[in-house]
Amino acid sequence: MNHITMNDFFCGGGGFGLAANQAGIEVVGAYDWDKYAVKMYNHNVNKHAQQMDITKMTWRDVKKADIWSFGFPCTDLTKARMDERKKLEGDGSKMFYEVMRLLDEVIQNVPENIPDALLVENVYELHEVMDILKDEFYKRSYYIKPALYNSKWWGVPQSRERWYVTGLRNTEKFFPIVQEQKESTVKMKHFLEKDVAEKYFYTDEKYSYTPIASERKENELWQVGVLEGGKGWLDYMKRVYSPESIIPTVHTCQGGHRQFKIFDPETKKVRKGTPREYARAQGFPEDYEIIVSDSQAYKVFGNAVSVPLATAHLRNIKNFLLSL
Ligand SMILES: C[S@@+](CC[C@H](N)C(=O)[O-])C[C@H]1O[C@@H](n2cnc3c(N)ncnc32)[C@H](O)[C@@H]1O
């Protein structure tokens, strides 16, 4: 074996796809049901993304690949959810079992196509169901190793804690989990756009900004004020950060005004992050073109894996598989 291939389930706009490209892994199949995410993926990553609902897929739709990556929906795991969290039984997060079903179908029908490695990426709360993942993987002959990372140690100015759970087939050997790059210090100010359009600023007189006295700590969030005036805003939506610090976890921002907010040092005004700044905070390259609306773009970038971290992890999987 000298060449590693990957299927990218729930591929979104291509966080894992870009990481695979950078790690020298060939993506052969990519699947997502969101047409805007698929459009962004095919425009920017490779031409393999297909708009498909995983519940309708069978083993015949799945390409032969060495790695299956699947950052399945976190909607029923995340504590950001206000109502009852149904975890792996919820409508979104139960998509985990759809990948297990496809894997069973491949094992039964085309055993020569069984992947050597599985890679799940998901939110911190995944630890609550880690035993289930372990059992589900083990039943299919994969040994798992979970690793918890924070993107802020990987060259992007964002605090984002995420699990990367790797399953390796028929081997208990494992590669060393990459050490976090703790010496790296990043600040949002180096990732901001210049000449930001008026629509991102909170200049309307209905909004009022109150600075708060707080201390800056290296590599930590630094809230410098509160923005009031938004109708029905939750607390986190009112927080305003300094560009001298990192920003909170970016997410899909569905519902308006949920973007991170900063005090813009140039204009001395408060504004929300732009889609390009979301892309940068996730480590997407500058030549990644945004060809969908702002709200679709926030969704794509908020959903994605942080590219530098995913690249490092995928490179380790690749080197491990090549060493077998
Ligand atoms: C957390 S995102 C994955 C992002 C991706 N890993 C990346 O790095 O860009 C989850 C994705 O699952 C997709 N999805 C949710 N339900 C699906 C289904 N039934 N079939 C296919 N895709 C689905 C969503 O559209 C979303 O893009």
The ligand as a Gaussian input file, in Angstrom:
#p B3LYP/6-31G(d) Opt

LIG

0 1
 C      -20.872000      18.735000      11.377000
 S      -21.228000      18.833000       9.687000
 C      -19.807000      18.065000       8.984000
 C      -18.794000      19.046000       8.439000
 C      -17.602000      18.447000       7.752000
 N      -17.018000      17.352000       8.498000
 C      -16.513000      19.497000       7.479000
 O      -15.423000      19.374000       8.011000
 O      -16.760000      20.457000       6.744000
 C      -22.523000      17.665000       9.499000
 C      -23.050000      17.594000       8.087000
 O      -23.985000      16.520000       8.028000
 C      -24.906000      16.809000       6.999000
 N      -26.072000      15.928000       7.166000
 C      -26.962000      15.928000       8.179000
 N      -27.882000      14.962000       7.986000
 C      -27.558000      14.320000       6.818000
 C      -28.132000      13.244000       6.095000
 N      -29.248000      12.636000       6.510000
 N      -27.522000      12.849000       4.961000
 C      -26.406000      13.467000       4.527000
 N      -25.830000      14.521000       5.158000
 C      -26.397000      14.940000       6.303000
 C      -25.171000      18.299000       7.188000
 O      -25.676000      18.879000       6.002000
 C      -23.785000      18.829000       7.575000
 O      -23.097000      19.352000       6.479000

